[in-house]
Every structure is written in structure tokens, then in C-alpha cells.
Amino acid sequence: MRLGTVINRRKGTRTNAKPTPPQVGIIYLVGAKLLIDSTPLTNAGRYGDSATHERGHISYWAELVRGGKVPNVEYEEFPRGRVSYNMKTLKFTLLADKCILSKKNIVRNILLQMNLPVRGTKVNTDSHYRCFRCLKHRR
């Protein structure tokens, strides 16, 4: 395949469009709606050995509330997560609430929308990303 050739995943056809770079970012799952705020890896911020999306969940949630896209509740109420890139291991990491990771179609959509490699992306939970429902069941 020539450089710059992209395969349309739905149709299996090739185009000469520029390939979409992988992205890092933050994620929310509100009901069945997947909300992603992301940055191309080439423009990501640096934090130690990681390339990250510099915007946080709090400011993204505030923007979504102002835009009427989500209910005006605490930003931690709904499942959330983050994708970062480790510049030493050359792997992406998706850390998210169990309510996101338990839905394989949602994980697949995250990987697809952020153009992440399936084999090059580690998927795991993190105690930082737990919605109120998960915290309630833990008690």
C-alpha cells in the first residue's frame, strides 16, 4: 500500500486521503452517548514519559453543561476515562470506569474514533475513574 493511502473501514476501499493520526483524550459515557475530547498525538502535551490531552474532565464537563449536552450534575457522576500514550513503551493506555470497559462496543468505538491500534492499546481500570454507581456498589 502506498504512503498516504487510507482504507475505508466500512467499504474496504482505498482512498488517497491523509491518514488520521491517533489521538489522546478524555471520555465520558452519558447514557448511551459517548463524548470524547481529544488531541492528535502529534499535538499532545507532555507529562513525564506520557503524551496526554491537556484538558481535564472538569473543564470539558463544564463546557458540555453550558452547551446543554449533559445534565447539570457533578462531573464525576457519569463514567469517564482517559487515553494517554507512553513514549517509552510506544503504547497507548485507555484507563476508564468499569461501566465503560464492560461494554465491548463502547471500547471498540473509542478505539475507532480515536484511531488507536487494538494491539498497541492497553485497556484497564483505574481507581481515579469510578462513577457514583461504581462507588456505591463498592460500599
C-alpha positions in Angstrom: 0.0 0.0 0.0 1.3 3.5 -0.9 2.1 6.0 1.8 -1.0 8.3 2.2 -3.4 5.5 1.2 -6.2 5.0 3.6 -8.6 2.1 3.7 -12.2 3.0 4.3 -13.1 0.6 7.1 -16.7 0.4 6.2 -16.4 -0.2 2.5 -12.9 -1.8 2.4 -11.9 0.7 -0.4 -8.7 2.7 -0.7 -8.5 6.4 -1.0 -5.6 8.8 -1.2 -6.8 10.8 1.8 -4.3 11.7 4.6 -4.3 9.1 7.3 -5.9 10.2 10.6 -3.3 10.3 13.4 -4.0 8.5 16.7 -5.4 10.7 19.4 -5.1 11.1 23.2 -8.0 12.5 25.2 -10.8 12.3 27.7 -14.0 10.3 27.6 -17.5 10.4 29.1 -20.3 7.9 28.7 -23.6 9.6 29.4 -26.4 7.1 29.0 -25.7 5.6 25.6 -23.8 8.8 24.4 -20.1 8.6 24.0 -18.4 12.0 24.4 -14.7 12.4 23.5 -12.5 15.5 23.7 -9.2 14.7 22.1 -5.9 15.9 20.6 -3.9 14.3 17.8 -0.8 12.6 19.3 1.4 14.9 17.3 0.0 17.9 19.3 -0.3 16.3 22.7 1.1 17.8 25.9 3.9 16.1 27.7 3.8 14.8 31.3 6.9 12.8 32.2 7.1 9.9 29.8 3.5 10.3 28.7 1.8 12.3 25.9 -1.6 13.5 27.1 -4.6 15.6 26.3 -4.0 18.7 28.4 -7.7 19.5 29.1 -9.2 18.0 32.2 -12.6 16.3 32.8 -13.8 19.2 35.0 -13.4 21.9 32.2 -14.8 19.6 29.5 -17.8 18.7 31.6 -18.5 22.4 32.3 -18.4 23.1 28.5 -20.9 20.2 27.9 -23.2 21.5 30.7 -23.1 25.1 29.2 -23.9 23.6 25.8 -26.9 21.7 27.2 -25.3 18.3 26.1 -25.3 16.8 29.6 -27.3 17.3 32.8 -26.1 19.9 35.2 -24.7 17.5 37.8 -21.2 16.8 39.3 -18.6 15.8 36.6 -17.8 12.6 38.5 -21.4 11.3 38.3 -21.1 9.6 34.9 -18.5 7.1 33.8 -15.3 8.6 32.4 -11.8 7.8 31.3 -8.6 8.9 29.6 -6.3 7.8 26.8 -2.6 8.6 27.0 0.5 7.5 25.2 3.7 6.2 26.8 6.6 7.5 24.8 9.0 4.8 26.2 6.9 1.7 25.5 5.2 3.3 22.4 1.8 2.1 23.7 -1.5 3.8 24.3 -3.4 3.3 27.5 -7.1 3.6 28.0 -8.0 3.9 31.7 -11.7 4.1 32.3 -14.6 3.3 34.6 -15.8 -0.3 34.6 -19.1 0.9 33.3 -17.3 1.8 30.1 -14.9 -1.1 29.9 -17.6 -3.7 30.4 -19.3 -2.6 27.1 -17.1 -4.0 24.3 -18.9 -2.0 21.7 -18.1 1.2 23.5 -14.5 0.3 23.9 -14.4 -0.5 20.2 -16.0 2.8 19.3 -13.4 4.7 21.4 -10.5 2.9 19.7 -12.1 3.6 16.3 -13.0 7.3 16.9 -9.5 8.0 18.4 -7.8 5.9 15.7 -6.0 3.7 18.2 -4.3 0.4 17.4 -6.1 -2.5 19.0 -2.8 -4.4 19.7 -1.0 -1.2 20.7 -3.5 -0.1 23.3 -3.6 -1.3 26.9 -7.1 -1.2 28.4 -7.5 -1.1 32.2 -9.5 0.3 35.1 -8.1 3.0 37.4 -9.4 3.9 40.9 -9.5 7.6 39.8 -12.1 6.8 37.1 -15.1 5.5 39.1 -18.6 6.8 38.6 -21.0 7.2 41.6 -22.8 3.9 40.7 -19.5 2.0 40.9 -18.5 3.8 44.2 -21.9 2.9 45.6 -21.6 -0.8 44.8 -18.2 -0.9 46.3 -19.5 0.0 49.8 
